[in-house]
């Protein structure tokens, strides 16, 4: 199922991850929130906290 976050407006978002290759050839994992749960759903990574945009209510990850 993965990690889910309910924002201040009552909407639930699910955390997903994806491995991408940057222009220099380096691999990096990106994390993003979506309204639906997809096969890429993941748990909250260690050392990260969920912050919410005060205007839109969209969650995003931030390092501790």
Legacy VTK file of the C-alpha trace (Angstrom):
# vtk DataFile Version 3.0
C-alpha trace
ASCII
DATASET POLYDATA
POINTS 64 float
0.000 0.000 0.000
2.723 2.496 0.903
2.668 5.748 2.852
-0.425 7.958 2.773
-0.853 11.538 4.008
-4.090 13.386 4.681
-3.659 17.129 4.201
-5.362 19.953 6.084
-8.136 20.061 3.464
-9.029 16.391 4.060
-7.622 14.958 0.816
-5.464 11.826 0.923
-2.221 11.582 -1.066
-0.046 8.502 -1.584
3.763 8.545 -1.752
5.446 7.010 -4.824
9.059 6.585 -5.908
10.749 6.234 -9.262
14.362 5.599 -10.297
15.495 7.992 -13.025
18.746 8.501 -14.907
20.085 12.052 -14.934
21.866 13.624 -17.899
25.307 12.757 -16.531
24.333 9.087 -16.309
23.831 9.125 -12.542
20.869 7.215 -11.092
18.606 8.998 -8.598
15.367 8.089 -6.833
12.637 10.710 -6.973
9.617 10.796 -4.655
6.217 12.262 -5.497
2.670 12.316 -4.134
-0.437 11.354 -6.114
-4.132 11.192 -5.277
-4.346 7.523 -6.272
-2.291 4.533 -5.167
-0.159 3.071 -7.971
2.214 0.083 -8.187
5.146 2.471 -7.491
3.789 3.247 -3.982
6.485 3.252 -1.297
7.015 3.864 2.397
8.340 7.104 3.864
12.150 7.084 3.427
14.367 7.427 6.491
15.519 10.965 7.200
12.584 12.624 5.408
9.525 14.435 6.770
6.307 15.451 5.027
5.692 19.200 4.684
2.523 20.726 3.284
2.270 23.763 1.018
0.194 26.269 2.993
-1.560 27.728 -0.075
-2.406 24.592 -2.060
-2.293 21.850 0.576
0.007 19.692 -1.588
2.436 17.551 0.430
6.125 17.173 -0.378
9.181 15.592 1.225
11.909 17.464 3.020
15.098 16.234 4.663
15.288 16.496 8.432
LINES 1 65
64 0 1 2 3 4 5 6 7 8 9 10 11 12 13 14 15 16 17 18 19 20 21 22 23 24 25 26 27 28 29 30 31 32 33 34 35 36 37 38 39 40 41 42 43 44 45 46 47 48 49 50 51 52 53 54 55 56 57 58 59 60 61 62 63
